[in-house]
C-alpha cells in the first residue's frame, strides 16, 4: 500500500495505538475522507488495511468499529508474541553489528533514566526504540512484520502498563539483561531473557485489561 492510502492508514493506526480512537469507536469511509481531505478510494483502502490487521471490524456499507480486545484474546496474542520476540532477540544476538549494539545499550540507558524519573511517556519512547533495534538487528523482515502486526493490535494497552513506576523499572532491568546477552553474542541467553520479559509484560497487560473490563461491566449494571 503506497501513497495517499498509506498515509491515511498509518495515521489511523497511530490513533488506535495511542487511544485517540479507543475500542468501540465508529469509523467510516466518509468521515475518513473528510478528515484527511482525500477521495473515498484511499479512505476505503485504509480501512480495509486496518481490518486486515485486525484493528477494526469493517463492513463496506456500514463502516467500521475499533475492535475491543478481550483478555483471553490478548493472552493468546501474547503467547505468540513471546515466541516471536524471543526468536528476534536470539537472531539479533548473532547478527547485530557493533554500531547497532552500541545503539541498543544507549536505548536501554535512556529507558533507565526515564524510569528513574518516573516519566512514562519518555520510557514508552525508549521502549519502542529498544525493541525496534532488536527487530531490525534480527535481519528477518518477515519476523519483523509479524511482531509489529501483533504489537499494533495490543498497542493501545501498553502505555497503561508501562505508566506504572515499578513496571518501568522491572522492564528496564529486563532490557539490561537482554543487552548483556546480545553484547556477549549469547544467543540462548538473549532468547531466555526476552522470553521472560515479554511473558511478564504481557501478563501485566492482560491483567490490566481484565480489570478495566470488570469495571466497565459494573458501570453498566
Helices and strands as residue ranges (DSSP letters): H 4-18, E 26-27, H 29-36, H 40-52, E 56-59, E 63-66, H 71-95, H 98-117, H 120-137, H 141-162, H 165-183, H 187-219
